[in-house]
């Protein structure tokens, strides 16, 4: 399990979900500017809850893709 989320990975996950930055932010309990900063590489997601949420969402997308 990769706990590192670079900007491309975060944006790709959000786009696969069909979410806006605001929708992703709401879903994982952060602000839209945080998501924007992650996607531009200005900062990295931190905190166990945020990382767990991103991992969970990514896992759900992988399961759906496998079906």
PDB file with one MODEL, atoms N, CA, C and O in Angstrom:
MODEL        1
ATOM      1  N   UNK A   1       0.848  -1.176   0.000  1.00  0.00           N
ATOM      2  CA  UNK A   1       0.000   0.000   0.000  1.00  0.00           C
ATOM      3  C   UNK A   1       0.891   1.237   0.000  1.00  0.00           C
ATOM      4  O   UNK A   1       1.739   1.396   0.878  1.00  0.00           O
ATOM      5  N   UNK A   2       0.700   2.105  -0.980  1.00  0.00           N
ATOM      6  CA  UNK A   2       1.519   3.298  -1.113  1.00  0.00           C
ATOM      7  C   UNK A   2       0.873   4.455  -0.367  1.00  0.00           C
ATOM      8  O   UNK A   2      -0.222   4.893  -0.721  1.00  0.00           O
ATOM      9  N   UNK A   3       1.554   4.955   0.673  1.00  0.00           N
ATOM     10  CA  UNK A   3       1.016   6.050   1.468  1.00  0.00           C
ATOM     11  C   UNK A   3       1.398   7.415   0.922  1.00  0.00           C
ATOM     12  O   UNK A   3       1.040   8.435   1.511  1.00  0.00           O
ATOM     13  N   UNK A   4       2.109   7.453  -0.179  1.00  0.00           N
ATOM     14  CA  UNK A   4       2.534   8.713  -0.777  1.00  0.00           C
ATOM     15  C   UNK A   4       1.537   9.108  -1.860  1.00  0.00           C
ATOM     16  O   UNK A   4       1.213   8.304  -2.734  1.00  0.00           O
ATOM     17  N   UNK A   5       1.056  10.332  -1.803  1.00  0.00           N
ATOM     18  CA  UNK A   5       0.135  10.834  -2.812  1.00  0.00           C
ATOM     19  C   UNK A   5       0.743  12.064  -3.452  1.00  0.00           C
ATOM     20  O   UNK A   5       0.737  13.144  -2.861  1.00  0.00           O
ATOM     21  N   UNK A   6       1.277  11.907  -4.675  1.00  0.00           N
ATOM     22  CA  UNK A   6       1.803  13.071  -5.364  1.00  0.00           C
ATOM     23  C   UNK A   6       0.663  13.771  -6.096  1.00  0.00           C
ATOM     24  O   UNK A   6      -0.461  13.271  -6.137  1.00  0.00           O
ATOM     25  N   UNK A   7       0.963  14.919  -6.666  1.00  0.00           N
ATOM     26  CA  UNK A   7      -0.103  15.728  -7.265  1.00  0.00           C
ATOM     27  C   UNK A   7      -0.816  15.019  -8.404  1.00  0.00           C
ATOM     28  O   UNK A   7      -2.033  15.146  -8.539  1.00  0.00           O
ATOM     29  N   UNK A   8      -0.081  14.272  -9.228  1.00  0.00           N
ATOM     30  CA  UNK A   8      -0.724  13.579 -10.338  1.00  0.00           C
ATOM     31  C   UNK A   8      -1.671  12.488  -9.834  1.00  0.00           C
ATOM     32  O   UNK A   8      -2.760  12.295 -10.377  1.00  0.00           O
ATOM     33  N   UNK A   9      -1.246  11.790  -8.803  1.00  0.00           N
ATOM     34  CA  UNK A   9      -2.069  10.703  -8.257  1.00  0.00           C
ATOM     35  C   UNK A   9      -3.363  11.246  -7.656  1.00  0.00           C
ATOM     36  O   UNK A   9      -4.428  10.654  -7.832  1.00  0.00           O
ATOM     37  N   UNK A  10      -3.274  12.363  -6.951  1.00  0.00           N
ATOM     38  CA  UNK A  10      -4.467  12.948  -6.338  1.00  0.00           C
ATOM     39  C   UNK A  10      -5.425  13.438  -7.414  1.00  0.00           C
ATOM     40  O   UNK A  10      -6.624  13.169  -7.350  1.00  0.00           O
ATOM     41  N   UNK A  11      -4.905  14.149  -8.394  1.00  0.00           N
ATOM     42  CA  UNK A  11      -5.772  14.668  -9.455  1.00  0.00           C
ATOM     43  C   UNK A  11      -6.397  13.531 -10.253  1.00  0.00           C
ATOM     44  O   UNK A  11      -7.579  13.592 -10.592  1.00  0.00           O
ATOM     45  N   UNK A  12      -5.619  12.497 -10.556  1.00  0.00           N
ATOM     46  CA  UNK A  12      -6.151  11.355 -11.301  1.00  0.00           C
ATOM     47  C   UNK A  12      -7.259  10.664 -10.514  1.00  0.00           C
ATOM     48  O   UNK A  12      -8.279  10.280 -11.086  1.00  0.00           O
ATOM     49  N   UNK A  13      -7.066  10.505  -9.212  1.00  0.00           N
ATOM     50  CA  UNK A  13      -8.095   9.890  -8.373  1.00  0.00           C
ATOM     51  C   UNK A  13      -9.363  10.730  -8.396  1.00  0.00           C
ATOM     52  O   UNK A  13     -10.458  10.197  -8.577  1.00  0.00           O
ATOM     53  N   UNK A  14      -9.223  12.033  -8.215  1.00  0.00           N
ATOM     54  CA  UNK A  14     -10.389  12.919  -8.205  1.00  0.00           C
ATOM     55  C   UNK A  14     -11.129  12.861  -9.537  1.00  0.00           C
ATOM     56  O   UNK A  14     -12.359  12.804  -9.566  1.00  0.00           O
ATOM     57  N   UNK A  15     -10.386  12.876 -10.630  1.00  0.00           N
ATOM     58  CA  UNK A  15     -11.019  12.840 -11.945  1.00  0.00           C
ATOM     59  C   UNK A  15     -11.693  11.501 -12.210  1.00  0.00           C
ATOM     60  O   UNK A  15     -12.764  11.464 -12.817  1.00  0.00           O
ATOM     61  N   UNK A  16     -11.084  10.390 -11.765  1.00  0.00           N
ATOM     62  CA  UNK A  16     -11.726   9.074 -11.922  1.00  0.00           C
ATOM     63  C   UNK A  16     -13.032   9.010 -11.142  1.00  0.00           C
ATOM     64  O   UNK A  16     -13.989   8.367 -11.571  1.00  0.00           O
ATOM     65  N   UNK A  17     -13.064   9.679  -9.996  1.00  0.00           N
ATOM     66  CA  UNK A  17     -14.288   9.720  -9.200  1.00  0.00           C
ATOM     67  C   UNK A  17     -15.335  10.635  -9.829  1.00  0.00           C
ATOM     68  O   UNK A  17     -16.518  10.547  -9.501  1.00  0.00           O
ATOM     69  N   UNK A  18     -14.901  11.508 -10.728  1.00  0.00           N
ATOM     70  CA  UNK A  18     -15.810  12.477 -11.328  1.00  0.00           C
ATOM     71  C   UNK A  18     -16.146  13.608 -10.370  1.00  0.00           C
ATOM     72  O   UNK A  18     -17.202  14.230 -10.478  1.00  0.00           O
ATOM     73  N   UNK A  19     -15.240  13.874  -9.427  1.00  0.00           N
ATOM     74  CA  UNK A  19     -15.462  14.884  -8.397  1.00  0.00           C
ATOM     75  C   UNK A  19     -14.797  16.199  -8.775  1.00  0.00           C
ATOM     76  O   UNK A  19     -13.777  16.230  -9.465  1.00  0.00           O
ATOM     77  N   UNK A  20     -15.405  17.287  -8.303  1.00  0.00           N
ATOM     78  CA  UNK A  20     -14.725  18.571  -8.314  1.00  0.00           C
ATOM     79  C   UNK A  20     -13.770  18.586  -7.124  1.00  0.00           C
ATOM     80  O   UNK A  20     -13.822  17.709  -6.262  1.00  0.00           O
ATOM     81  N   UNK A  21     -12.907  19.582  -7.089  1.00  0.00           N
ATOM     82  CA  UNK A  21     -12.032  19.708  -5.919  1.00  0.00           C
ATOM     83  C   UNK A  21     -12.866  19.867  -4.647  1.00  0.00           C
ATOM     84  O   UNK A  21     -12.527  19.307  -3.605  1.00  0.00           O
ATOM     85  N   UNK A  22     -13.948  20.624  -4.735  1.00  0.00           N
ATOM     86  CA  UNK A  22     -14.801  20.839  -3.560  1.00  0.00           C
ATOM     87  C   UNK A  22     -15.446  19.536  -3.102  1.00  0.00           C
ATOM     88  O   UNK A  22     -15.513  19.270  -1.902  1.00  0.00           O
ATOM     89  N   UNK A  23     -15.917  18.727  -4.032  1.00  0.00           N
ATOM     90  CA  UNK A  23     -16.542  17.454  -3.664  1.00  0.00           C
ATOM     91  C   UNK A  23     -15.545  16.519  -2.992  1.00  0.00           C
ATOM     92  O   UNK A  23     -15.881  15.861  -2.007  1.00  0.00           O
ATOM     93  N   UNK A  24     -14.323  16.453  -3.512  1.00  0.00           N
ATOM     94  CA  UNK A  24     -13.311  15.619  -2.875  1.00  0.00           C
ATOM     95  C   UNK A  24     -13.000  16.152  -1.486  1.00  0.00           C
ATOM     96  O   UNK A  24     -12.915  15.386  -0.526  1.00  0.00           O
ATOM     97  N   UNK A  25     -12.832  17.454  -1.377  1.00  0.00           N
ATOM     98  CA  UNK A  25     -12.540  18.071  -0.079  1.00  0.00           C
ATOM     99  C   UNK A  25     -13.632  17.748   0.934  1.00  0.00           C
ATOM    100  O   UNK A  25     -13.338  17.361   2.065  1.00  0.00           O
ATOM    101  N   UNK A  26     -14.881  17.906   0.535  1.00  0.00           N
ATOM    102  CA  UNK A  26     -15.998  17.603   1.435  1.00  0.00           C
ATOM    103  C   UNK A  26     -15.984  16.142   1.853  1.00  0.00           C
ATOM    104  O   UNK A  26     -16.264  15.820   3.007  1.00  0.00           O
ATOM    105  N   UNK A  27     -15.661  15.260   0.920  1.00  0.00           N
ATOM    106  CA  UNK A  27     -15.681  13.829   1.191  1.00  0.00           C
ATOM    107  C   UNK A  27     -14.606  13.355   2.154  1.00  0.00           C
ATOM    108  O   UNK A  27     -14.780  12.347   2.838  1.00  0.00           O
ATOM    109  N   UNK A  28     -13.493  14.081   2.209  1.00  0.00           N
ATOM    110  CA  UNK A  28     -12.407  13.644   3.093  1.00  0.00           C
ATOM    111  C   UNK A  28     -12.158  14.614   4.246  1.00  0.00           C
ATOM    112  O   UNK A  28     -11.222  14.435   5.025  1.00  0.00           O
ATOM    113  N   UNK A  29     -12.995  15.632   4.348  1.00  0.00           N
ATOM    114  CA  UNK A  29     -12.922  16.521   5.506  1.00  0.00           C
ATOM    115  C   UNK A  29     -11.812  17.553   5.488  1.00  0.00           C
ATOM    116  O   UNK A  29     -11.239  17.883   6.526  1.00  0.00           O
ATOM    117  N   UNK A  30     -11.510  18.064   4.296  1.00  0.00           N
ATOM    118  CA  UNK A  30     -10.524  19.141   4.181  1.00  0.00           C
ATOM    119  C   UNK A  30     -11.148  20.277   3.380  1.00  0.00           C
ATOM    120  O   UNK A  30     -12.299  20.177   2.954  1.00  0.00           O
ATOM    121  N   UNK A  31     -10.402  21.346   3.174  1.00  0.00           N
ATOM    122  CA  UNK A  31     -10.914  22.465   2.396  1.00  0.00           C
ATOM    123  C   UNK A  31     -10.549  22.309   0.922  1.00  0.00           C
ATOM    124  O   UNK A  31      -9.611  21.591   0.574  1.00  0.00           O
ATOM    125  N   UNK A  32     -11.299  22.987   0.072  1.00  0.00           N
ATOM    126  CA  UNK A  32     -11.005  22.968  -1.363  1.00  0.00           C
ATOM    127  C   UNK A  32      -9.626  23.539  -1.655  1.00  0.00           C
ATOM    128  O   UNK A  32      -8.922  22.993  -2.504  1.00  0.00           O
ATOM    129  N   UNK A  33      -9.203  24.629  -0.983  1.00  0.00           N
ATOM    130  CA  UNK A  33      -7.841  25.106  -1.235  1.00  0.00           C
ATOM    131  C   UNK A  33      -6.761  24.073  -0.902  1.00  0.00           C
ATOM    132  O   UNK A  33      -5.705  24.062  -1.535  1.00  0.00           O
ATOM    133  N   UNK A  34      -7.011  23.212   0.076  1.00  0.00           N
ATOM    134  CA  UNK A  34      -6.042  22.149   0.380  1.00  0.00           C
ATOM    135  C   UNK A  34      -5.897  21.214  -0.807  1.00  0.00           C
ATOM    136  O   UNK A  34      -4.782  20.869  -1.198  1.00  0.00           O
ATOM    137  N   UNK A  35      -7.021  20.802  -1.380  1.00  0.00           N
ATOM    138  CA  UNK A  35      -6.979  19.911  -2.543  1.00  0.00           C
ATOM    139  C   UNK A  35      -6.264  20.603  -3.700  1.00  0.00           C
ATOM    140  O   UNK A  35      -5.447  19.986  -4.385  1.00  0.00           O
ATOM    141  N   UNK A  36      -6.565  21.874  -3.920  1.00  0.00           N
ATOM    142  CA  UNK A  36      -5.908  22.621  -4.999  1.00  0.00           C
ATOM    143  C   UNK A  36      -4.400  22.675  -4.780  1.00  0.00           C
ATOM    144  O   UNK A  36      -3.632  22.521  -5.730  1.00  0.00           O
ATOM    145  N   UNK A  37      -3.968  22.891  -3.545  1.00  0.00           N
ATOM    146  CA  UNK A  37      -2.531  22.941  -3.261  1.00  0.00           C
ATOM    147  C   UNK A  37      -1.881  21.584  -3.475  1.00  0.00           C
ATOM    148  O   UNK A  37      -0.752  21.511  -3.959  1.00  0.00           O
ATOM    149  N   UNK A  38      -2.567  20.519  -3.126  1.00  0.00           N
ATOM    150  CA  UNK A  38      -2.023  19.175  -3.365  1.00  0.00           C
ATOM    151  C   UNK A  38      -1.828  18.949  -4.855  1.00  0.00           C
ATOM    152  O   UNK A  38      -0.796  18.439  -5.290  1.00  0.00           O
ATOM    153  N   UNK A  39      -2.851  19.342  -5.642  1.00  0.00           N
ATOM    154  CA  UNK A  39      -2.812  19.087  -7.082  1.00  0.00           C
ATOM    155  C   UNK A  39      -1.772  19.938  -7.803  1.00  0.00           C
ATOM    156  O   UNK A  39      -1.314  19.562  -8.882  1.00  0.00           O
ATOM    157  N   UNK A  40      -1.397  21.059  -7.236  1.00  0.00           N
ATOM    158  CA  UNK A  40      -0.362  21.892  -7.851  1.00  0.00           C
ATOM    159  C   UNK A  40       1.018  21.598  -7.276  1.00  0.00           C
ATOM    160  O   UNK A  40       2.012  22.175  -7.716  1.00  0.00           O
ATOM    161  N   UNK A  41       1.081  20.707  -6.299  1.00  0.00           N
ATOM    162  CA  UNK A  41       2.351  20.337  -5.701  1.00  0.00           C
ATOM    163  C   UNK A  41       2.864  21.315  -4.659  1.00  0.00           C
ATOM    164  O   UNK A  41       4.006  21.206  -4.215  1.00  0.00           O
ATOM    165  N   UNK A  42       2.035  22.266  -4.267  1.00  0.00           N
ATOM    166  CA  UNK A  42       2.465  23.253  -3.270  1.00  0.00           C
ATOM    167  C   UNK A  42       2.492  22.678  -1.860  1.00  0.00           C
ATOM    168  O   UNK A  42       3.183  23.202  -0.986  1.00  0.00           O
ATOM    169  N   UNK A  43       1.741  21.604  -1.639  1.00  0.00           N
ATOM    170  CA  UNK A  43       1.761  20.920  -0.342  1.00  0.00           C
ATOM    171  C   UNK A  43       1.370  19.469  -0.556  1.00  0.00           C
ATOM    172  O   UNK A  43       0.934  19.083  -1.641  1.00  0.00           O
ATOM    173  N   UNK A  44       1.531  18.674   0.485  1.00  0.00           N
ATOM    174  CA  UNK A  44       1.196  17.249   0.456  1.00  0.00           C
ATOM    175  C   UNK A  44       0.104  16.985   1.482  1.00  0.00           C
ATOM    176  O   UNK A  44       0.059  17.647   2.519  1.00  0.00           O
ATOM    177  N   UNK A  45      -0.780  16.022   1.208  1.00  0.00           N
ATOM    178  CA  UNK A  45      -1.768  15.670   2.224  1.00  0.00           C
ATOM    179  C   UNK A  45      -1.065  15.098   3.450  1.00  0.00           C
ATOM    180  O   UNK A  45      -0.112  14.326   3.336  1.00  0.00           O
ATOM    181  N   UNK A  46      -1.551  15.491   4.616  1.00  0.00           N
ATOM    182  CA  UNK A  46      -0.989  14.986   5.865  1.00  0.00           C
ATOM    183  C   UNK A  46      -2.115  14.556   6.790  1.00  0.00           C
ATOM    184  O   UNK A  46      -3.283  14.866   6.557  1.00  0.00           O
ATOM    185  N   UNK A  47      -1.754  13.852   7.819  1.00  0.00           N
ATOM    186  CA  UNK A  47      -2.736  13.398   8.792  1.00  0.00           C
ATOM    187  C   UNK A  47      -3.251  12.023   8.428  1.00  0.00           C
ATOM    188  O   UNK A  47      -3.574  11.746   7.273  1.00  0.00           O
ATOM    189  N   UNK A  48      -3.320  11.176   9.422  1.00  0.00           N
ATOM    190  CA  UNK A  48      -3.728   9.790   9.198  1.00  0.00           C
ATOM    191  C   UNK A  48      -5.117   9.692   8.595  1.00  0.00           C
ATOM    192  O   UNK A  48      -5.334   8.894   7.683  1.00  0.00           O
ATOM    193  N   UNK A  49      -6.063  10.484   9.080  1.00  0.00           N
ATOM    194  CA  UNK A  49      -7.438  10.390   8.587  1.00  0.00           C
ATOM    195  C   UNK A  49      -7.527  10.764   7.112  1.00  0.00           C
ATOM    196  O   UNK A  49      -8.238  10.110   6.349  1.00  0.00           O
ATOM    197  N   UNK A  50      -6.815  11.805   6.708  1.00  0.00           N
ATOM    198  CA  UNK A  50      -6.832  12.237   5.305  1.00  0.00           C
ATOM    199  C   UNK A  50      -6.211  11.166   4.420  1.00  0.00           C
ATOM    200  O   UNK A  50      -6.774  10.805   3.387  1.00  0.00           O
ATOM    201  N   UNK A  51      -5.048  10.657   4.826  1.00  0.00           N
ATOM    202  CA  UNK A  51      -4.391   9.620   4.032  1.00  0.00           C
ATOM    203  C   UNK A  51      -5.241   8.360   3.959  1.00  0.00           C
ATOM    204  O   UNK A  51      -5.337   7.743   2.898  1.00  0.00           O
ATOM    205  N   UNK A  52      -5.856   7.968   5.064  1.00  0.00           N
ATOM    206  CA  UNK A  52      -6.725   6.787   5.062  1.00  0.00           C
ATOM    207  C   UNK A  52      -7.908   6.993   4.128  1.00  0.00           C
ATOM    208  O   UNK A  52      -8.303   6.065   3.422  1.00  0.00           O
ATOM    209  N   UNK A  53      -8.478   8.191   4.111  1.00  0.00           N
ATOM    210  CA  UNK A  53      -9.604   8.475   3.218  1.00  0.00           C
ATOM    211  C   UNK A  53      -9.189   8.382   1.758  1.00  0.00           C
ATOM    212  O   UNK A  53      -9.916   7.812   0.944  1.00  0.00           O
ATOM    213  N   UNK A  54      -8.030   8.934   1.416  1.00  0.00           N
ATOM    214  CA  UNK A  54      -7.545   8.853   0.039  1.00  0.00           C
ATOM    215  C   UNK A  54      -7.271   7.408  -0.363  1.00  0.00           C
ATOM    216  O   UNK A  54      -7.604   6.998  -1.474  1.00  0.00           O
ATOM    217  N   UNK A  55      -6.670   6.641   0.534  1.00  0.00           N
ATOM    218  CA  UNK A  55      -6.393   5.230   0.254  1.00  0.00           C
ATOM    219  C   UNK A  55      -7.694   4.457   0.073  1.00  0.00           C
ATOM    220  O   UNK A  55      -7.804   3.624  -0.827  1.00  0.00           O
ATOM    221  N   UNK A  56      -8.678   4.731   0.925  1.00  0.00           N
ATOM    222  CA  UNK A  56      -9.966   4.043   0.827  1.00  0.00           C
ATOM    223  C   UNK A  56     -10.640   4.362  -0.508  1.00  0.00           C
ATOM    224  O   UNK A  56     -11.127   3.459  -1.188  1.00  0.00           O
ATOM    225  N   UNK A  57     -10.669   5.637  -0.883  1.00  0.00           N
ATOM    226  CA  UNK A  57     -11.281   6.022  -2.155  1.00  0.00           C
ATOM    227  C   UNK A  57     -10.574   5.369  -3.332  1.00  0.00           C
ATOM    228  O   UNK A  57     -11.215   4.889  -4.267  1.00  0.00           O
ATOM    229  N   UNK A  58      -9.259   5.357  -3.279  1.00  0.00           N
ATOM    230  CA  UNK A  58      -8.498   4.743  -4.366  1.00  0.00           C
ATOM    231  C   UNK A  58      -8.774   3.245  -4.434  1.00  0.00           C
ATOM    232  O   UNK A  58      -8.907   2.688  -5.524  1.00  0.00           O
ATOM    233  N   UNK A  59      -8.861   2.596  -3.290  1.00  0.00           N
ATOM    234  CA  UNK A  59      -9.166   1.163  -3.246  1.00  0.00           C
ATOM    235  C   UNK A  59     -10.535   0.860  -3.822  1.00  0.00           C
ATOM    236  O   UNK A  59     -10.708  -0.123  -4.541  1.00  0.00           O
ATOM    237  N   UNK A  60     -11.513   1.708  -3.505  1.00  0.00           N
ATOM    238  CA  UNK A  60     -12.856   1.523  -4.049  1.00  0.00           C
ATOM    239  C   UNK A  60     -12.848   1.659  -5.565  1.00  0.00           C
ATOM    240  O   UNK A  60     -13.530   0.906  -6.260  1.00  0.00           O
ATOM    241  N   UNK A  61     -12.078   2.617  -6.082  1.00  0.00           N
ATOM    242  CA  UNK A  61     -11.998   2.795  -7.529  1.00  0.00           C
ATOM    243  C   UNK A  61     -11.347   1.587  -8.190  1.00  0.00           C
ATOM    244  O   UNK A  61     -11.776   1.164  -9.263  1.00  0.00           O
ATOM    245  N   UNK A  62     -10.318   1.027  -7.563  1.00  0.00           N
ATOM    246  CA  UNK A  62      -9.649  -0.149  -8.123  1.00  0.00           C
ATOM    247  C   UNK A  62     -10.583  -1.356  -8.129  1.00  0.00           C
ATOM    248  O   UNK A  62     -10.571  -2.139  -9.078  1.00  0.00           O
ATOM    249  N   UNK A  63     -11.388  -1.514  -7.087  1.00  0.00           N
ATOM    250  CA  UNK A  63     -12.345  -2.623  -7.034  1.00  0.00           C
ATOM    251  C   UNK A  63     -13.381  -2.485  -8.139  1.00  0.00           C
ATOM    252  O   UNK A  63     -13.723  -3.465  -8.801  1.00  0.00           O
ATOM    253  N   UNK A  64     -13.884  -1.261  -8.340  1.00  0.00           N
ATOM    254  CA  UNK A  64     -14.878  -1.033  -9.387  1.00  0.00           C
ATOM    255  C   UNK A  64     -14.287  -1.294 -10.766  1.00  0.00           C
ATOM    256  O   UNK A  64     -14.967  -1.828 -11.644  1.00  0.00           O
ATOM    257  N   UNK A  65     -13.042  -0.926 -10.959  1.00  0.00           N
ATOM    258  CA  UNK A  65     -12.391  -1.132 -12.254  1.00  0.00           C
ATOM    259  C   UNK A  65     -12.183  -2.609 -12.543  1.00  0.00           C
ATOM    260  O   UNK A  65     -12.162  -3.020 -13.703  1.00  0.00           O
ATOM    261  N   UNK A  66     -12.029  -3.408 -11.498  1.00  0.00           N
ATOM    262  CA  UNK A  66     -11.788  -4.844 -11.664  1.00  0.00           C
ATOM    263  C   UNK A  66     -13.059  -5.613 -11.999  1.00  0.00           C
ATOM    264  O   UNK A  66     -12.993  -6.752 -12.461  1.00  0.00           O
ATOM    265  N   UNK A  67     -14.204  -5.001 -11.770  1.00  0.00           N
ATOM    266  CA  UNK A  67     -15.477  -5.699 -12.008  1.00  0.00           C
ATOM    267  C   UNK A  67     -15.847  -5.673 -13.460  1.00  0.00           C
ATOM    268  O   UNK A  67     -16.886  -6.211 -13.842  1.00  0.00           O
TER     269      UNK A  67
ENDMDL
END
